[in-house]
């Protein structure tokens, strides 16, 4: 008289596969949220410490892209003051960076205009404070994600 399981290995595999998908989706949502926070923060830096929009291109080039194994799953770039060149430059830079780091999940936040570094080097804040914010925020978000995964 043996014990007969009331499940099969295929159902266990399906359950684990579905669980993994839910975890990946939760990770993507967390990265999208962090990307939105970073972009919102960077776009709203006051000109007293940041920069003044003359063409709108620099602020329009600020955005994010989330990649999953090299595929774009989310992005946000918005035109400011007719800065369509900025949107294109930002997207192109983010895509280039993301394609170089195409394994797993990747969040890329950029200021895509070629003069963004020059503005930063003159003591103006384009993305520096946003980077510091992301470095502080990411561990908290990962901990929250870990708690949420345990509750799945």
Buried (B, 14 or more C-beta within 10 A) or exposed (E): EEEEEEEEEEEEEEEEEEEEEEBBEBBBBBBBBBBEBBBEBBBEBEEEEBBEBEBBBBBBBBBBBBBBEEEBBBBBBBBBEEBEBBBBBBBEBBBEBBBEEEEEBBBBBBBBBEBBEEBBEEEBBBBBBBEEBBEEBBEEBEEEBEEBEEEE
